[in-house]
Amino acid sequence: MISWGMILIELDGFVDIVKFSTIDEATLVEIIEKMVDETLGMQTQYVDYMGDGQFVVITPVDVTITINELESQQILTEEDKQEYFLECKDVRLREIASQILNDLSLQESEFEFCAGVSIQDFAKSDSEWFELAKENLAEIKAYRELDRTRQQDADNEQPQQEKIDDIEQRLRMHAERLATKAKNRSVMQLVVNEEAASYMNYQDENGDSGLMIACTCRRDENKHLILGEDANEISVDTLAVVANMLKGGCNADLQNKEGMTALMFACITGEVSLVQTLLEYHCNLELTAPKFDSKTALHFAAYYGRTQVMELLISHKANLRAVTNSGDNALLLAVINGFTDTAQCLVNHGIDVNHQNEVECTCNYK
């Protein structure tokens, strides 16, 4: 069960740093934002500056609760379950906030950050959500002030301006480090882009590429292709792998020794999201596989009864007039294999129902 959480982070002495140092507020905000951003481990997390030295992090809050867990704690009513879910989410959000503060401390042990948290489920609006986080931050700061009274004399030994100068020096060091890191990241990205084709487009002795394998290209011990439902199961990470390879410049139109492409393998699986991802990068729909009677991606979709995939291919202007070496069109392939829904889909899109193959077979489908 996933909800959204807000973590409101504040750098202690933010106002004094702006007031007494030579670092202006915009620069200070940029440095702190980048420091916080470095601590975020998920793409769905983001940081934003809210003013008054406060930075908000929005993060998903994931909790998993089993039925056995609920039963063991005698949580049976829906009301009790909801209350327990909220408690678990709050605990999880505090764990995330604690990790962020810990990571900030590792970056700079001399800086003091504190954070307040709030689960969106507790609020009726975004403004109330933010106010709840502010209230929690105020409570945390109050507790911190109690602890500080014990060290007040030690803190007074160092003049205020001297402390500000020390903080300013450290902030400038972080600014240089973050700028260098960003520059190195940009340089590395250029190198990756230039070298991507050299490894992502590599084809083995069978002509299979990494993208084809990600799209479920499989071979037996004799190196013969295995096609069909049982041989082409998709792992949970397939879509992410394929998307990253294509984004990195992988050639989606490479063909192996049988003439198969990544799109053809994807069509055989029937996984619409996988096919959609490939089509977004404008792969060629009309390439044919000579070792498989010169079928196109549309032919494979029809042959295996992948109706939804076929709808998607047709929406991307797949050629309904294309025929195999045997003269079969997509409709004949669907009818021969008993896929009536697939056949009807093709008829609805205007395929030639009277088409004959090379042995003058026709489906006479209406």
Beta strands, then each sheet from edge to edge (+ up, - down):
strand 1: 2-11
strand 2: 46-51
strand 3: 54-62
strand 4: 113-119
sheet 1: 2+ 3- 1+ 4-
end
